[in-house]
Amino acid sequence: MHREKEFREFLEKRPQEKERFEFFVTIADDFSASVSLEGDSEEKGQALKGYLQEKVAGKDDAFLRLVALVRYLSFLDEKDLITYILTLAGTLGVLEHIKKSAMEIAGEEAAGKMFENIGPLPTGTPYEKYPPLVQRLMEQMNQTVDEKTAWRIMAGNHHEIPDESKWGERDRFIELGRDIDAFLKDHHKRKVEELDSCRRENKLWYETVITREVVDFVNDNPEVLGGVREGKEIFVTKFPFNAPAYLREKDPLLKRYHACHCGFARSAIIDGTAEIPRLWCACSGGFNKHLFDVIFEKPTTVRVVESVLTGDERCRFAITIPE
């Protein structure tokens, strides 16, 4: 493998993974022998997807192979390819949790009807394979339960984010006298500072490259990574998935694609393989309302105001402040 010595030195920065170093080197060697990274971004992406389908999907150690690829691509500074894998990893466990939620809310028999012939694809499968499955799930859910029940099922914490991860925000809310307007302003300010730190250090913010334009965009839009209260609702606009491309893009279709975070659905925006209803975006609403569930220490409700899956330029949610 080209630059193996340098890659091993790179791995040494994560000594907690030492027992996996040889496996990571083996996967990196196989990837470098199988995939050319000489083309443009689209060509590299297609090459990665082909490798995932052939060498990762369905393997017993598929998740560890994904970790190995992220380590190697981090070493090569291939941020777009890292983003793809992280988005793919974000699909893991979600369908299983939605099914669990369906069983708790609608009962085992109803959940069985919703999920008939539906299950997660083998770990590592390129996420473009998911949209037709998601469309079928939404159709079967709508055929099985009423609209209100379907929204309750979908608006859960399906990524299973621990409440503890938001306890610091809850404490800050309390420090600010439980003043939600003050908290939203403070939270947004801190997120802008966090983004700017990533920009200065040339680090990804989750899956996203941060540029000066991205920092300015968030700074100028208090609903993004913050929220704005209007009466009894807090309006939140989703941070665009590929923010730099979203801000540059003029084509409305591609702009929607760059906005969408969902590995289960985003490819359908441009390839038309499925029509996914706004109901699916209640899952993203559940992700966004989790912060407020924790700080208010009460369950909140959420509605989807705008969705890129149904033609809007952004995803926007309204979270109801509990009594």
Secondary structure as GFF3:
##gff-version 3
##sequence-region A 1 323
A	DSSP	alpha_helix	4	11	.	.	.	ID=ss1
A	DSSP	three_ten_helix	15	20	.	.	.	ID=ss2
A	DSSP	alpha_helix	21	34	.	.	.	ID=ss3
A	DSSP	alpha_helix	41	51	.	.	.	ID=ss4
A	DSSP	pi_helix	52	56	.	.	.	ID=ss5
A	DSSP	alpha_helix	62	76	.	.	.	ID=ss6
A	DSSP	alpha_helix	79	89	.	.	.	ID=ss7
A	DSSP	alpha_helix	94	106	.	.	.	ID=ss8
A	DSSP	alpha_helix	108	114	.	.	.	ID=ss9
A	DSSP	three_ten_helix	127	129	.	.	.	ID=ss10
A	DSSP	alpha_helix	131	144	.	.	.	ID=ss11
A	DSSP	alpha_helix	147	154	.	.	.	ID=ss12
A	DSSP	three_ten_helix	163	166	.	.	.	ID=ss13
A	DSSP	alpha_helix	167	175	.	.	.	ID=ss14
A	DSSP	alpha_helix	180	201	.	.	.	ID=ss15
A	DSSP	alpha_helix	212	219	.	.	.	ID=ss16
A	DSSP	beta_strand	228	230	.	.	.	ID=ss17
A	DSSP	beta_strand	233	237	.	.	.	ID=ss18
A	DSSP	alpha_helix	243	248	.	.	.	ID=ss19
A	DSSP	alpha_helix	252	259	.	.	.	ID=ss20
A	DSSP	alpha_helix	268	271	.	.	.	ID=ss21
A	DSSP	three_ten_helix	278	281	.	.	.	ID=ss22
A	DSSP	alpha_helix	282	296	.	.	.	ID=ss23
A	DSSP	beta_strand	301	306	.	.	.	ID=ss24
A	DSSP	three_ten_helix	308	310	.	.	.	ID=ss25
A	DSSP	beta_strand	316	320	.	.	.	ID=ss26
###
